[in-house]
Amino acid sequence: MNVIETIFVVTLYLLYLGLWRIKQVDQKRQTGIDPNVMAKSTSNVQKYMNHLSNILMAYAVLIIAFHSIQLQVGSLFSRIGVINVLLFDAIGFLTGVTGLSFCLYAQLKMGSSWRVGIDEKVKTDLITTGLYKYIRNPTYLGLFLLNIGVWLIWPTWTVFLFNLVFILFLDIQVRCEEDYLSSIHGIKYIEYKKRTKRYIPFLY
């Protein structure tokens, strides 16, 4: 079953990389603007978040490698038995694909306004239609689902720890972005925040 789990996770990871890379190249070709603006930020917070993002990416690669070879270090890579079955592997894969679908939707819906990080040079349009009518961050919802999916496939403490740090990382980034959008869009964004939820429609 480990081979199937590895195929599922590697497939999700490659789809994730492909999704971001294709969007980056296409948007840069069409607009001349690299949407990955986090690395170019002058903000110390955004610079820190960019470094943390790179660390998390390296950690994700190590997780995939160590789980694939079935490395064991104490209980860090031990599976939770009750969900370490093929059914949950399939559910996890479908959850991950669903998460990536949210990310793709967000990329298409935002068009040339899509960014990774806070764009300090170009004022992007405020998107408030479609799914954005109900939640402000479908991209991040998608990433949460992707990581939950991976944990269902590999239910270990190592993946769980990654998810905790990743969720905290994204939530901090979201709040930074919301503060920035409030500053540049003013009352329009403040009113938008009042009638929407951050991640889950009608809940949170």
C-alpha positions as CSV (number, residue, x, y, z in Angstrom):
1,M,0.0,0.0,0.0
2,N,3.0,2.3,0.5
3,V,3.5,2.5,-3.2
4,I,0.0,3.6,-3.8
5,E,0.3,6.2,-1.1
6,T,3.5,7.5,-2.5
7,I,1.9,7.7,-6.0
8,F,-1.0,9.7,-4.6
9,V,1.1,12.2,-2.7
10,V,3.7,12.7,-5.4
11,T,0.9,13.2,-7.9
12,L,-0.7,15.8,-5.7
13,Y,2.7,17.5,-5.2
14,L,3.4,17.6,-8.9
15,L,-0.1,19.0,-9.7
16,Y,0.5,21.7,-7.1
17,L,3.9,22.7,-8.6
18,G,2.5,22.6,-12.1
19,L,-0.5,24.7,-11.2
20,W,1.6,27.4,-9.7
21,R,4.3,27.3,-12.4
22,I,1.9,27.4,-15.3
23,K,0.0,30.3,-13.8
24,Q,3.3,32.2,-13.1
25,V,4.7,31.8,-16.6
26,D,1.3,32.6,-18.3
27,Q,0.7,35.7,-16.3
28,K,4.2,37.0,-16.7
29,R,3.9,36.4,-20.4
30,Q,0.6,38.2,-20.7
31,T,1.2,41.1,-18.3
32,G,4.9,41.3,-17.9
33,I,4.4,41.0,-14.1
34,D,5.7,38.1,-12.1
35,P,2.9,37.2,-9.7
36,N,5.3,35.8,-7.1
37,V,5.9,39.1,-5.4
38,M,6.6,37.9,-1.9
39,A,10.3,37.4,-2.5
40,K,10.6,41.0,-3.8
41,S,8.8,42.7,-0.9
42,T,10.4,45.4,1.1
43,S,8.4,44.4,4.2
44,N,10.4,42.6,6.8
45,V,7.4,40.5,7.6
46,Q,6.9,39.5,4.0
47,K,10.7,38.7,3.7
48,Y,10.4,36.5,6.8
49,M,7.3,34.8,5.4
50,N,9.1,34.1,2.1
51,H,12.0,32.5,4.0
52,L,9.5,30.4,6.0
53,S,7.8,29.4,2.8
54,N,11.0,28.1,1.4
55,I,11.7,26.2,4.6
56,L,8.2,24.6,4.4
57,M,8.7,23.6,0.8
58,A,12.0,21.9,1.7
59,Y,10.3,20.2,4.6
60,A,7.6,19.0,2.3
61,V,10.1,17.4,0.0
62,L,11.8,15.6,2.9
63,I,8.5,14.4,4.1
64,I,7.7,12.8,0.8
65,A,11.2,11.3,0.5
66,F,11.2,9.8,4.1
67,H,7.7,8.5,3.9
68,S,8.4,6.9,0.5
69,I,11.3,4.9,1.8
70,Q,9.4,4.1,5.0
71,L,11.9,5.7,7.3
72,Q,11.3,5.2,11.0
73,V,12.6,7.6,13.6
74,G,10.8,6.9,16.9
75,S,7.1,7.4,16.2
76,L,7.5,10.4,13.8
77,F,6.7,8.3,10.8
78,S,4.3,5.8,12.3
79,R,0.8,5.7,10.8
80,I,-2.4,6.0,12.9
81,G,-3.7,2.5,12.4
82,V,-7.4,3.2,12.3
83,I,-7.1,5.4,9.2
84,N,-4.1,3.8,7.6
85,V,-6.2,2.0,5.0
86,L,-6.8,2.2,1.3
87,L,-10.2,3.8,1.7
88,F,-8.7,6.8,3.5
89,D,-5.9,7.0,1.0
90,A,-8.5,7.4,-1.7
91,I,-10.5,10.0,0.4
92,G,-7.2,11.9,1.0
93,F,-6.4,11.9,-2.7
94,L,-9.8,13.2,-3.6
95,T,-9.6,15.8,-0.8
96,G,-6.3,17.0,-2.2
97,V,-7.6,17.2,-5.8
98,T,-10.6,19.1,-4.5
99,G,-8.2,21.6,-2.8
100,L,-6.2,22.0,-6.0
101,S,-9.5,22.7,-7.8
102,F,-10.2,25.6,-5.5
103,C,-6.7,26.9,-6.2
104,L,-7.3,26.6,-9.9
105,Y,-10.6,28.3,-9.6
106,A,-9.0,31.2,-7.7
107,Q,-6.3,31.6,-10.3
108,L,-8.8,31.8,-13.1
109,K,-11.2,34.0,-11.3
110,M,-8.6,36.5,-10.2
111,G,-6.9,36.6,-13.6
112,S,-4.1,39.2,-13.7
113,S,-4.8,40.2,-10.1
114,W,-3.6,36.9,-8.8
115,R,-0.5,37.2,-6.6
116,V,1.7,35.2,-4.3
117,G,2.3,37.7,-1.5
118,I,1.5,41.4,-1.3
119,D,2.1,43.5,-4.4
120,E,3.4,46.8,-3.2
121,K,3.8,48.3,-6.6
122,V,0.6,47.5,-8.5
123,K,-2.9,48.0,-7.2
124,T,-4.8,44.9,-8.1
125,D,-8.6,44.7,-8.7
126,L,-10.8,43.6,-5.8
127,I,-12.6,40.4,-6.9
128,T,-16.0,40.0,-5.1
129,T,-18.0,37.7,-7.4
130,G,-18.4,33.9,-7.8
131,L,-17.0,32.1,-4.8
132,Y,-15.4,35.3,-3.7
133,K,-18.9,36.5,-2.9
134,Y,-18.9,34.1,0.1
135,I,-15.3,33.7,1.1
136,R,-12.2,35.9,0.7
137,N,-9.6,33.3,0.4
138,P,-10.5,30.2,-1.8
139,T,-6.8,29.7,-2.6
140,Y,-5.9,29.2,1.0
141,L,-9.0,27.0,1.6
142,G,-7.7,24.9,-1.3
143,L,-4.3,24.6,0.3
144,F,-5.7,23.6,3.6
145,L,-7.7,20.8,1.9
146,L,-4.6,19.7,0.0
147,N,-2.7,19.3,3.2
148,I,-5.5,17.6,5.0
149,G,-5.6,15.2,2.0
150,V,-1.9,14.4,2.3
151,W,-2.4,13.7,6.1
152,L,-5.2,11.3,5.4
153,I,-2.9,9.4,3.0
154,W,0.1,9.6,5.4
155,P,-1.5,10.0,8.9
156,T,1.8,10.5,10.8
157,W,3.0,13.0,13.4
158,T,5.5,14.4,10.9
159,V,2.7,15.4,8.4
160,F,0.5,16.6,11.3
161,L,3.3,18.9,12.5
162,F,3.8,20.2,9.0
163,N,0.1,21.0,8.7
164,L,0.0,22.9,12.0
165,V,2.9,25.1,11.0
166,F,1.5,25.5,7.5
167,I,-1.9,26.6,8.8
168,L,-0.4,29.1,11.1
169,F,1.9,30.4,8.3
170,L,-1.1,30.9,5.9
171,D,-3.3,32.4,8.5
172,I,-0.7,35.0,9.4
173,Q,-0.2,35.7,5.7
174,V,-3.9,36.1,5.1
175,R,-4.2,38.6,7.9
176,C,-1.3,40.6,6.5
177,E,-2.9,40.6,3.1
178,E,-6.3,41.7,4.5
179,D,-4.7,44.6,6.4
180,Y,-3.0,45.7,3.1
181,L,-6.2,45.4,1.1
182,S,-8.0,47.5,3.7
183,S,-5.4,50.2,3.3
184,I,-5.5,50.4,-0.5
185,H,-9.2,49.7,-1.1
186,G,-10.5,51.4,2.0
187,I,-14.3,51.2,2.8
188,K,-14.9,49.0,-0.2
189,Y,-12.8,46.2,1.2
190,I,-14.0,46.8,4.8
191,E,-17.6,46.4,3.7
192,Y,-16.6,43.3,1.7
193,K,-15.1,41.8,4.8
194,K,-18.3,42.4,6.8
195,R,-20.4,40.3,4.4
196,T,-18.0,37.5,3.7
197,K,-16.1,34.8,5.6
198,R,-12.3,34.2,5.6
199,Y,-12.3,30.6,4.6
200,I,-15.6,28.7,5.0
201,P,-18.8,30.0,3.6
202,F,-21.3,31.2,6.4
203,L,-19.0,29.8,9.1
204,Y,-15.5,31.3,9.4
